């Protein structure tokens, strides 16, 4: 599969897909390494963590979507409203599996939506959905509403609750619905709330290819 990232600008409801060079994938290996690189690339120094220039960055690693043991981790990077510096956090679940199946190693979100919004992302389009009815809901209920009856085993969800909406600087981003897995520490939920972004639904129908299947099975 191609090594692509999805860049979304909430301010003008636009998105673009950009290729990630192979040397970057290899040099900054894993979701944490790639996320740190992209944060330094896209977030200028001294920006307001709750302003439009700060980015929420979700990244996958080489093993994401392959079925390898302990590979079901998603990495999140942003500038922390709690500390004012670099923040990364990790959560388990199917987010990176669905990102990779959609063809993305990274999802980079900047800007501020003009009203409460949630995003639906797949390998073909990004849909900007009206999130006004979800504003004020706690995280699991909001994710259930975003799924709208779809199979939670095939559609990854994540989102914030009232703490993130109100900009509390320790607010987390929760994923996996009622399992309450989360990107904790550092206030990433407040960053999402400041962007008027309630959450994401991510899905893909592609396959993650393995370069050397025999060696992979042996490993």
Secondary structure, 3 states (H helix, E strand, C coil): CCCEEEEEECCCCEEEEEECCHHHHHHCCHHHHHHHHHHHHHCCCCCCCCCCCCCEEEECCCCCCCCCCCCCEEEEEEECCCCCCEEEEEEECCHHHHHHHCCEEEEEEECCCCCCEEEEECCCCEEEEECHHHCCCCHHHHHHHHHCCCCCCCCEEEECCHHHHCCCCCCCEEECHHHCEEECCCCHHHHHHHCCEEEEEECCCCCCCCCCHHHHHHC
